[in-house]
Every structure is written in structure tokens, then in C-alpha cells.
Amino acid sequence: MITIGKYQFEGPWRIDDVDLLDRACVYAILCEKTNNRYDVIYIGESGQIGTRLSTHHRKDCWENKCQSSLYVAVYWTPSDRYSSEDRRKIEGELRDEYKPSCNYQ
């Protein structure tokens, strides 16, 4: 688990090693620094995280911004408790707090 903002995200997992199911979540793309420390370089939301990560249009930015390993952490937002609007609200809140570089290119 990793705390991002006021939320407990699962992970982080190396992005190349994880195979996530297509479930709804808010996700963070992280760049490993040292000693289990990470920079948040992208915040997103999706109803189908597995598919979204494999086809993401910002993947080049992630790779350019991170000279070490890329990780993903997820905050699951099951559709029986969260709407897509709820996901976008959490995403916006975290983007405002962290100002991830790949969200603004």
C-alpha cells in the first residue's frame, strides 16, 4: 500500500510486471527514486485499467520523464460505490495536489 493524497492505493507494482484486470479505479504512474520512494508523474482514472495502461497515449511521456523503473498504484473504485464522476473528482483532486508532469503536456 502507498498513500497518495488522502487515499490508500494498492501497489505500487512495476508497470512491466503487472497484469491488471479491467476494473474501475483511479491510478497513479510513479517513477522510482530510492528506498521505496516515488515521484508521481501521472494521475488518471479508468473504468478498464488493464486495457487503459496497455494503450495509453501518455506512455512516451512516462518513459521520458523516468530514467528508472515505472510503477503503477491503484485506488479501486467499484461501480457499485463510485460513479465515473466520483473517479474524475478524485483524479482532479490528486492532480491539483501533485501537479504530475505528464498530466500537463
RAZIDA-V725448 format. One record per pair of residues at least 12 apart in sequence whose ideal C-beta (glycine too) atoms are under 7 Angstrom apart, sorted by the first residue. I is the first residue (numbers start at 1). GAP is how many residues later the second one is. Records with the same first field share a line. If there is no record, write none. Layout:
BEGIN
I->GAP ; GAP
END
This chain:
BEGIN
2->71
4->24 ; 36 ; 69 ; 90
5->88 ; 89 ; 92
7->68 ; 83
9->19 ; 64 ; 65 ; 66
10->63 ; 64 ; 66
11->60 ; 61 ; 62 ; 63
12->18 ; 26 ; 59 ; 60 ; 61
13->58 ; 59
14->55 ; 57
15->38 ; 55 ; 56 ; 57
18->54
20->29 ; 30 ; 33 ; 54
21->29
22->26 ; 27 ; 28 ; 29
23->26 ; 53
24->23 ; 53 ; 54 ; 55 ; 58 ; 63
25->21 ; 24 ; 49 ; 50 ; 51 ; 52
26->19 ; 49 ; 51 ; 61 ; 64 ; 65
27->17 ; 19 ; 22 ; 45 ; 46 ; 47
28->12 ; 15 ; 45
29->12 ; 13 ; 33 ; 41 ; 43
30->41 ; 43
31->34 ; 35 ; 37 ; 39
32->36 ; 37 ; 39
38->33
40->58 ; 60
41->21 ; 24 ; 25 ; 59 ; 60 ; 61
42->16 ; 20 ; 58 ; 60 ; 61
43->48 ; 51 ; 52 ; 55 ; 57 ; 60
44->47
45->42 ; 43 ; 46
47->37
49->25
53->19
58->44
61->41 ; 44
62->40
65->36 ; 37
75->15
END
